[in-house]
Amino acid sequence: MNILLIDFGASRVKSVLWSTKTNTPLGNSECPSSNPIISPSGEIVNDPFDYQKIMDEHLNYYASSKIDRIYLCTEMHGVLATTSENVPLTYYMGWRNEEGFIPDSLISKRVGFEKETGLRLMAGLPCCTLSSLKWKHDALPTNIKLHNLATWLCSSYDPSAEFKTSRSLAESTGLFSMTTNSWSDWLFSLAGLSLTETEVPRIAEPNEVIGHIRGIPVYGGIGDLQAAVLGIGFPQSTDIVINLGTGSQIVAKSDLEVYGLLERRSLIDGITFDTLTHIPSGRALNVFASFVDSIAQTPTFWPIFKSLTVGEVLNSDNTVDLNVFKSAYHYSDGGSISRINENKFHLRGFIASVACSWLIQYYNMLLVWSANYREKVTFSLSGGLSHIPFVAPVLQKLLRMEYTPFTPITGEETLDGLLYLAKRSINANV
């Protein structure tokens, strides 16, 4: 059996065609994700049809091989409203969309909302984005069909199929109750929406077909965070996963009682984990990279960044606040650079300071643990930025935890997670 494993990330879309007969890859492909559009209100959005083109690009790349199944994961917190016939009423609005409007009805019920959803209330959640479109911009009709990226892809290729989604992407909307394990009338009403007037997808089991693309059955449709931690073998193989990509998250076992990790998510088989999300990472680093490269008029930031040594990072001089986007965990009034001193402010040193400030976030966020407890804990890394040479040794020195290295067999942790789901599903059906 040949299985296409594909990860629709915020920056890149990566795939591997895997043979279960030989347990080896038959090929791999990678391309940029959809180009962002700046909406009239100044937010980052995407043309939903871009994702069909990207899927077609990957399928065409493997055209010489038969594909029996597709397993897919996508970025979290994405939303698209369509008609019941799957005609888009909005752009696709991913996690980088930061519509600042949070209705008073949600703010006044923040504690109840966060307990019910497991999410931290913040701008950019689908519930807030939809509420803003409806009440602030008067741009959302009453009756809509509520899509995430996975359901949109399946429905756009197979409009008559049953409307289904994974639990992980349903939970990421802020409209799904972790208490009742269902879409919530109360949460819809807090956002100024109506569950009875909204077509929502049924929650599918992990080994259930969620749709078809070019006639090929599609499975998974899970969040990329869940795929990454499954790929690493969490929670069996490590206590903590630090995901370092365009966005960043810390994931820990729920039974560790790690105070300060403010969100709760589902994995599979009833397993939940604690997570702290929206930590400034690749997206924020690119703000500084774009500035440096615009001055240098050539790609400069990332080549220097990737060549930094452990010593340069740990001994850097400046302090850089990377909270440059509204939904960042510690956002206040934008980022900053401090501790600039004469004769010590130079390009390579500055880039080393950006790297140090980026990684020291994880030390600060895990300070809630006692030193003794920390020594008993292991951590692993995932995401594209985790492969930069200085990252693991710097974090190991900062965190004083045992590092558990991991090498994905597909080349990507998220694709390893999808492969795990595929093998599990195939074995269940043998």
BAGUTI-658518 format. One record per residue (C-alpha): residue in one letter; chain; x, y negated, z. Coordinates in steps of 0.1 Angstrom, whole numbers, plus 5000, padded with zeros to 4 digits. Each point is the difference from the previous one (the first is absolute). Example, Ala and Ser with C-alpha at 12.3 -4.5 7.8 and 13.67 -1.06 7.14 Angstrom:
BEGIN
  resn  chain     x     y     z
     A      A  5123  5045  5078
     S      A  5014  4966  4993
END
This chain:
BEGIN
  resn  chain     x     y     z
     M      A  5000  5000  5000
     N      A  5013  4965  4991
     I      A  4990  4972  5024
     L      A  5004  4963  4993
     L      A  5009  4982  5033
     I      A  4995  4962  4996
     D      A  5004  4971  5024
     F      A  4984  4967  4992
     G      A  5021  4977  5021
     A      A  4997  4962  5002
     S      A  5033  4995  4981
     R      A  5006  5032  4981
     V      A  4981  5030  4988
     K      A  5019  5033  5002
     S      A  4992  5035  4989
     V      A  5014  5035  4998
     L      A  4987  5029  4981
     W      A  5005  5030  5022
     S      A  4999  5037  4991
     T      A  4987  5022  5028
     K      A  5012  5030  4980
     T      A  5036  4991  5002
     N      A  4997  4975  5029
     T      A  5020  4975  4980
     P      A  4992  4966  4983
     L      A  4993  5000  4963
     G      A  5006  4963  4997
     N      A  4995  4967  5017
     S      A  4989  4965  4990
     E      A  5000  4965  5016
     C      A  4986  4966  4988
     P      A  4991  4967  5016
     S      A  4965  4997  5016
     S      A  4974  4976  4987
     N      A  5013  4965  4995
     P      A  4984  4977  5027
     I      A  4976  4972  4990
     I      A  4996  4969  5021
     S      A  4962  4996  5004
     P      A  4982  4966  4999
     S      A  5001  5000  5038
     G      A  5037  5005  5000
     E      A  5000  5037  5010
     I      A  5019  5030  4985
     V      A  4977  5022  4980
     N      A  5003  5026  4972
     D      A  4982  5009  4968
     P      A  4984  5034  5008
     F      A  5004  5012  4965
     D      A  5038  4997  5004
     Y      A  4999  5031  5021
     Q      A  4983  5021  4973
     K      A  5028  4989  4976
     I      A  5026  5010  5025
     M      A  4984  5034  5006
     D      A  4998  5005  4962
     E      A  5037  4991  4998
     H      A  5009  5027  5024
     L      A  4977  5026  4985
     N      A  5013  4993  4965
     Y      A  5036  5004  5013
     Y      A  4992  5036  5010
     A      A  4979  5007  4969
     S      A  5022  5029  4989
     S      A  4991  5019  5032
     K      A  4967  5013  5013
     I      A  4988  4982  5031
     D      A  4977  5022  5022
     R      A  4994  4976  5029
     I      A  5007  4964  5010
     Y      A  5008  4991  5036
     L      A  5000  4963  5006
     C      A  5007  4974  5028
     T      A  4996  4962  4999
     E      A  5008  4969  5020
     M      A  4978  4994  5030
     H      A  4974  4972  5005
     G      A  4991  4996  4963
     V      A  4964  4993  4989
     L      A  4980  4995  4968
     A      A  4963  4993  4997
     T      A  4982  5013  4969
     T      A  4964  5005  4988
     S      A  4986  5035  5005
     E      A  5011  5006  4964
     N      A  5036  4992  5010
     V      A  5002  4966  4983
     P      A  5024  4979  5020
     L      A  4985  4970  5019
     T      A  5033  4990  5015
     Y      A  5037  5003  4994
     Y      A  5017  5029  5018
     M      A  5012  4984  5033
     G      A  5029  5019  5016
     W      A  5016  4996  5034
     R      A  5020  4970  4988
     N      A  4967  4980  4995
     E      A  4998  4979  5031
     E      A  4966  4983  4997
     G      A  5002  4980  5032
     F      A  4963  5000  5009
     I      A  4990  5022  5029
     P      A  4964  4995  5009
     D      A  4991  4989  5035
     S      A  4978  5031  5004
     L      A  5032  5021  4998
     I      A  5021  4977  5021
     S      A  4974  5000  5028
     K      A  5000  5038  5000
     R      A  5037  5005  4995
     V      A  5004  5025  5029
     G      A  4971  5021  4989
     F      A  5011  4999  4963
     E      A  5036  5011  5008
     K      A  4988  5028  5023
     E      A  4975  5012  4974
     T      A  5023  4998  4970
     G      A  5034  5006  5014
     L      A  5012  4969  4980
     R      A  5014  4967  5011
     L      A  4976  4972  4989
     M      A  5018  4979  4974
     A      A  4996  4982  4968
     G      A  5004  5023  4970
     L      A  4979  5029  5013
     P      A  4974  5010  4974
     C      A  4972  4992  5024
     C      A  5013  4964  5003
     T      A  5007  4997  4963
     L      A  4965  5011  4991
     S      A  4985  4977  5026
     S      A  5019  4971  4987
     L      A  4990  5007  4964
     K      A  4963  5001  5011
     W      A  4998  4971  5024
     K      A  5029  4977  4993
     H      A  5002  5002  4962
     D      A  4964  5012  4992
     A      A  5016  5025  4976
     L      A  4985  5033  5011
     P      A  4965  5014  4991
     T      A  4980  5018  5026
     N      A  5002  5035  4985
     I      A  5035  5013  4994
     K      A  5020  5032  4996
     L      A  5029  5000  5024
     H      A  5032  5013  4985
     N      A  5036  5006  5011
     L      A  5027  5005  4974
     A      A  4996  5038  4999
     T      A  4962  5000  4996
     W      A  5003  4973  4973
     L      A  5025  5022  4980
     C      A  4978  5030  5003
     S      A  4967  4982  4992
     S      A  5015  4981  4971
     Y      A  5010  5033  4983
     D      A  4969  5020  5012
     P      A  4971  4976  5007
     S      A  4975  5028  5006
     A      A  5020  5018  5026
     E      A  4990  5001  5037
     F      A  5014  4969  5018
     K      A  5026  5012  5026
     T      A  5030  4987  5019
     S      A  5025  5011  5026
     R      A  4994  4991  5036
     S      A  5033  4981  5001
     L      A  4989  4975  4974
     A      A  4965  4997  5015
     E      A  5015  4991  5034
     S      A  5022  4973  4984
     T      A  4970  4979  4990
     G      A  4989  4990  5035
     L      A  4965  5013  4992
     F      A  5005  5036  5011
     S      A  4996  5011  5036
     M      A  5026  5023  5015
     T      A  4976  5005  5029
     T      A  4972  5014  4979
     N      A  5021  5012  4971
     S      A  4977  4982  4976
     W      A  4993  4967  4982
     S      A  4985  4976  5026
     D      A  4969  4979  4997
     W      A  5014  4979  5029
     L      A  5034  4993  4983
     F      A  4983  4991  4967
     S      A  4977  4976  5018
     L      A  5030  4983  5018
     A      A  5014  4993  4965
     G      A  4967  4986  4989
     L      A  4994  5030  4977
     S      A  4974  5027  4999
     L      A  5008  5037  5000
     T      A  4966  5008  4985
     E      A  5007  4977  4971
     T      A  5035  5012  4994
     E      A  5009  5033  4982
     V      A  5028  5015  5020
     P      A  5020  5032  4992
     R      A  4995  5032  5019
     I      A  5029  5012  5021
     A      A  5018  5029  4984
     E      A  5020  5027  5017
     P      A  5037  5002  4993
     N      A  4997  5030  4976
     E      A  4969  4987  4982
     V      A  4999  4987  4964
     I      A  4993  4962  5001
     G      A  4996  4995  4963
     H      A  5014  5007  4965
     I      A  5024  4981  4978
     R      A  5001  5011  4964
     G      A  4982  5031  5012
     I      A  5027  5008  5025
     P      A  4988  5005  5036
     V      A  5013  4974  5024
     Y      A  5008  5007  5037
     G      A  5012  4980  5029
     G      A  4994  4963  4994
     I      A  5016  4994  5033
     G      A  5018  4969  5013
     D      A  5037  4998  4992
     L      A  5009  4997  5037
     Q      A  4983  5033  5007
     A      A  5017  5016  4970
     A      A  5034  4988  5012
     V      A  4997  5012  5035
     L      A  4986  5034  4988
     G      A  5030  5002  4977
     I      A  5024  4995  5028
     G      A  4983  5027  5021
     F      A  4986  4977  5026
     P      A  4991  5006  5028
     Q      A  5018  5034  5002
     S      A  5034  4989  4989
     T      A  5004  4966  5015
     D      A  4983  4977  5026
     I      A  5001  4968  4980
     V      A  5000  4991  4963
     I      A  5011  4965  4989
     N      A  4988  4993  4965
     L      A  5021  4974  4981
     G      A  4984  4991  4967
     T      A  4983  4969  4985
     G      A  4980  5001  5033
     S      A  5012  5017  5032
     Q      A  4985  5020  5028
     I      A  5011  5018  5032
     V      A  4982  5033  5006
     A      A  5000  5019  5033
     K      A  4983  5029  5015
     S      A  4967  4990  5017
     D      A  5009  5020  5031
     L      A  5032  4980  5006
     E      A  4980  4971  5015
     V      A  5021  4975  4982
     Y      A  4985  4967  5011
     G      A  5001  4972  4975
     L      A  4994  5023  4969
     L      A  4966  4985  4995
     E      A  4983  5021  4974
     R      A  4988  5035  4998
     R      A  4998  5020  4968
     S      A  4990  5035  4989
     L      A  5023  5025  4983
     I      A  4985  5034  4994
     D      A  4985  5029  5021
     G      A  4988  4975  5026
     I      A  5035  4987  5007
     T      A  5002  4962  5007
     F      A  5030  4978  5003
     D      A  5008  4965  5014
     T      A  5013  4975  4976
     L      A  5011  4964  4998
     T      A  4996  4986  4965
     H      A  5007  4969  4979
     I      A  5036  4998  5012
     P      A  5019  4977  4977
     S      A  5021  5021  4976
     G      A  5006  5001  4963
     R      A  4973  4974  4992
     A      A  5015  4975  5024
     L      A  5036  5008  4990
     N      A  4990  4992  4964
     V      A  4991  4965  5011
     F      A  5036  4994  5010
     A      A  5013  5019  4970
     S      A  4981  4979  4976
     F      A  5013  4968  5016
     V      A  5036  5012  4999
     D      A  4997  5013  4964
     S      A  4984  4967  4988
     I      A  5030  4981  5013
     A      A  5026  5025  4986
     Q      A  4980  5003  4968
     T      A  5008  5037  4999
     P      A  4990  5031  5022
     T      A  5022  4995  5030
     F      A  4981  5007  5032
     W      A  4993  5037  4997
     P      A  5034  5010  4987
     I      A  5016  4983  5030
     F      A  4973  5013  5024
     K      A  5006  5037  4989
     S      A  5038  4996  5004
     L      A  4999  4988  5036
     T      A  5019  5019  5026
     V      A  4987  5010  5034
     G      A  5024  4976  5016
     E      A  4990  4970  4979
     V      A  4963  5006  5008
     L      A  5005  5004  5038
     N      A  5024  4971  5002
     S      A  4981  4975  4980
     D      A  4995  4964  5012
     N      A  4966  4987  4990
     T      A  4966  5009  5012
     V      A  4973  5003  4972
     D      A  4963  5002  5007
     L      A  4985  5022  4972
     N      A  4964  4993  5009
     V      A  4993  4982  4967
     F      A  4965  5014  4992
     K      A  4968  4994  5019
     S      A  4993  5036  5010
     A      A  5035  5007  5012
     Y      A  5000  5014  5035
     H      A  5016  4969  5017
     Y      A  4990  4973  4975
     S      A  4996  4965  5015
     D      A  5009  4973  4975
     G      A  5022  5016  4975
     G      A  5036  5013  5002
     S      A  5032  4981  5010
     I      A  5038  5001  5002
     S      A  5017  4990  5032
     R      A  5035  5000  5015
     I      A  5016  4983  4970
     N      A  5035  4989  5009
     E      A  5027  4982  4981
     N      A  5026  5022  4983
     K      A  4979  5031  5008
     F      A  4972  4996  4975
     H      A  5009  5018  4968
     L      A  4980  5022  4975
     R      A  5012  5035  5010
     G      A  4997  4992  5037
     F      A  4965  4985  4995
     I      A  4989  5032  4982
     A      A  5014  5021  5028
     S      A  4980  4979  5024
     V      A  4968  5007  4980
     A      A  5008  5037  5002
     C      A  5007  4998  5037
     S      A  4968  4981  5008
     W      A  4980  5024  4979
     L      A  5012  5030  5019
     I      A  5001  4985  5035
     Q      A  4962  4997  4997
     Y      A  4997  5037  5007
     Y      A  5021  4997  5031
     N      A  4979  4972  5013
     M      A  4968  5018  4992
     L      A  5011  5032  5019
     L      A  5013  4981  5031
     V      A  4968  5012  5017
     W      A  5018  5033  5007
     S      A  5023  5005  5029
     A      A  5036  5008  4991
     N      A  4997  5035  5015
     Y      A  4969  5008  4980
     R      A  5016  4986  4969
     E      A  5029  5025  5002
     K      A  4976  5029  4998
     V      A  4984  4988  4967
     T      A  5010  5007  4964
     F      A  4993  4978  4970
     S      A  5000  5005  4963
     L      A  4999  4975  4971
     S      A  4979  4999  4968
     G      A  4995  4976  4972
     G      A  5022  4987  4972
     L      A  5020  4975  5022
     S      A  5009  5028  5025
     H      A  5026  5014  4975
     I      A  5022  4969  5001
     P      A  5032  5012  5017
     F      A  5002  4977  5030
     V      A  4963  5004  5010
     A      A  5001  5033  5020
     P      A  5032  4994  5019
     V      A  4990  4964  5010
     L      A  4966  5012  5012
     Q      A  5016  5028  5019
     K      A  5022  4976  5018
     L      A  4972  4975  5007
     L      A  4974  5025  5011
     R      A  5023  5024  5019
     M      A  4978  5029  4988
     E      A  5011  5032  4984
     Y      A  4996  4997  4962
     T      A  4986  5029  4981
     P      A  5010  4997  4963
     F      A  4977  5012  4973
     T      A  5006  5007  4963
     P      A  4968  5002  4980
     I      A  5000  5030  4976
     T      A  4980  4979  4974
     G      A  5021  4969  5005
     E      A  4972  4981  5018
     E      A  4985  5006  5034
     T      A  4965  4992  4988
     L      A  5003  5025  4971
     D      A  5013  5026  5025
     G      A  4968  4993  5021
     L      A  4978  5006  4969
     L      A  5019  5032  4992
     Y      A  4993  5012  5036
     L      A  4963  4993  4994
     A      A  5001  5018  4967
     K      A  5017  5031  5013
     R      A  4977  5001  5030
     S      A  4969  4997  4977
     I      A  5012  5026  4976
     N      A  5008  5025  5028
     A      A  4965  4993  5015
     N      A  4984  5010  4967
     V      A  5021  5031  4993
END
